[in-house]
Each structure stands twice: as structure tokens, then as C-alpha cells.
């Protein structure tokens, strides 16, 4: 697994110490880690980093598109990229274990699942933080910026080519932040990241040539790849991102 995971958590986690035998305390690792990372992201990262304020031209029609609800919602995205990898990990270990001469015990399978998933959510966190920093630094306006912002554009009536350096939006603080962070696409980045991880994980873990193992491996990989393409395309068709995002 060295080609997938580069963080050594064996000495620092219950999942690492009990890697070969399940211990109910291992659930503490995942639960505590998720809670801590969510708190750090929501009350640390997002509070410390704010989007760069970018101006725009009155003649820029690319940011005047209608606002549409996400085809792939945030909850849907988190389910596929953050929650679903857990059963994928345990399924991969279990499938590969079915026809082994010396099979792993259920407790060992559970322990390894906890260990690998812990690595995944930590790497996912760093990916998310890095993405947030880039999005805020770039500060690119979304295709539906004007529609959601609802600014006073009276200056554009006088001069259709006027440049507006800064503008006050008549919307919520949350939406004001969101419409100023188009590049890069968070949905697409998370989808590609999860797909890349799952692709490498199942190919590395599942060595069995049994029919059920082959079907499981390529079924999971194909499903993630197709879903990622749908996710990326709908970000553009829903006018949440530009093609270059």
C-alpha cells in the first residue's frame, strides 16, 4: 500500500496499533478524527481564509447566467467521495480474502478497514483545505454571479463597458463567499480524488482472480469513473463553473 498511502499512522492511532485484530476502540479513531477535521475546516480554515475580491466588466455576459440547483448536491458528493469509500475498502479486503488458503479473521478485516479509511479521510481533509486556499486566492466569479449577487448595476446603464472593481451583494454571507470561488471546481476535484484513490486501492488490494473479485473490482472502478464524468459535466451545464474550472 506504499504507493497509495504515504502517511504512517501506525504509532499514533488505535487503528495502527490494532491493525491485525479488531478492537472496538478503533471506532474512536475514525469518529474523533472526523469531528476534529470538520471543526478545523468550518471554524478554522473557512474563517481564516476569505475569497479575493475580483472586479468585472459590465460587458461580461459569462457571469450573468441563471442560477440552477446542483444536479450533484453537496450531500450527494460527500456520500460518494467521503462515506462510500468505507464500504469499498471493507468490500475490497473481504472479496480478496474469500478464497485465500489462510483467510483473515473478521476482526482483522474490520481492523484493516478502519486503518485504511482513517488514512483516506486525513488525506481527503488536506485535499479539501488545499482546494479552499486555491479557490479563495483566485477568487474567480461563478457563471451565475450577477443573478445571485443582485448588485446595483446602474453604472452599467450609463457605460456598458465600465469596469467595476468592488461591489456589494444583496445576498447572504455564505452565498457571497460561494459565488466568488469558482476556480477550481470543488465537486470535480473531490470526485477525481476519490476516483483516483478507489482505482488505486482496489487494484492494489484485490489480487484474487476469482470471478466475483474481478466483477467487484472493475464494477467499482467503472462506476466511479462514470459518476466523476457526470459530476464534472453537470458543474458546467448547471452554470456553477466554467469549462476551464
C-alpha positions, -999 to +999 in steps of 0.1 A: +000+000+000+030+023+000+021+036-035-013+047-022-007+058+014+023+079+024+013+088+060+025+064+087-001+064+114+008+031+130+024+046+161-002+073+166-036+056+161-056+027+176-062+015+141-025+012+136-017-005+169-045-030+165-040-034+127-042-072+129-071-076+154-102-056+157-107-036+189-140-017+194-119+013+205-108+017+169-141+033+160-128+062+182-101+069+157-125+075+128-151+093+148-127+116+167-107+123+135-139+132+115-151+155+143-118+173+147-112+177+110-148+191+104-143+216+133-109+227+120-123+232+085-155+250+094-142+272+123-106+274+114-099+272+077-131+289+064-129+316+090-092+324+083-094+323+045-117+346+026-121+349-012-101+376-031-124+403-043-123+405-081-138+431-103-157+426-135-167+443-167-203+453-173-200+437-207-190+403-193-220+381-201-203+349-188-212+358-152-249+366-160-263+331-163-293+318-144-289+301-110-298+264-110-298+238-082-269+214-083-275+182-102-250+166-079-257+181-045-231+186-018-247+158+003-246+135-028-209+145-033-199+138+003-218+105+003-199+092-028-165+107-020-164+105+018-188+079+030-189+053+002-151+046+002-156+030+036-177+001+023-155+000-008-125-006+014-141-032+035-156-049+004-122-050-013-105-066+017-134-091+021-136-101-016-098-106-018-100-127+013-127-151+002-105-178-015-073-174+004-057-205+020-051-186+052-081-163+055-082-132+076-105-132+105-135-108+106-118-088+133-086-084+111-107-073+081-125-047+103-092-035+118-076-031+084-107-013+071-106+012+100-069+018+094-071+024+056-102+046+060-085+067+086-057+074+061-083+083+035-102+109+055-070+126+066-057+129+030-092+140+019-090+168+045-057+181+033-070+179-003-101+200+008-080+226+026-056+230-003-086+234-026-102+260-004-070+280-003-067+280-041-103+289-046-101+318-023-068+330-036-080+330-072-115+344-064-130+337-098-166+347-101-191+320-109-212+319-141-243+329-120-226+356-100-248+385-111-280+365-106-272+355-070-253+387-061-282+410-072-259+441-072-267+477-082-257+479-118-268+514-125-233+523-136-236+497-164-267+515-178-245+546-182-215+528-195-220+492-208-182+487-209-175+501-174-152+481-151-164+476-115-136+469-090-158+461-060-194+456-055-218+448-026-240+418-030-276+417-018-274+381-006-263+360+024-227+360+036-225+323+027-237+328-008-215+358-013-185+337-004-196+309-026-202+329-058-166+343-056-149+309-056-155+293-090-119+280-097-112+252-093-143+231-091-146+216-056-171+190-068-149+179-097-117+179-076-133+157-049-147+134-075-114+129-093-096+125-060-120+098-047-119+080-081-081+081-082-079+067-047-105+040-052-090+030-085-055+025-070-069+009-038-089-018-054-063-026-079-036-029-052-057-048-026-077-072-048-052-097-062-077-126-064-086-137-100-119-151-089-150-140-109-166-122-080-134-103-073-130-092-109-166-081-112-164-062-079-131-045-088-140-033-123-176-026-113-164-002-086-138+014-108-163+018-138-190+033-115-167+059-100-153+069-134-187+073-150-200+092-119-170+115-120-176+124-156-213+132-148-203+153-118-178+173-139-201+179-168-231+189-147-210+215-129-208+233-163-243+226-175-257+238-142-237+271-146-218+266-114-185+265-132-167+274-164-152+247-186-117+258-175-126+253-138 
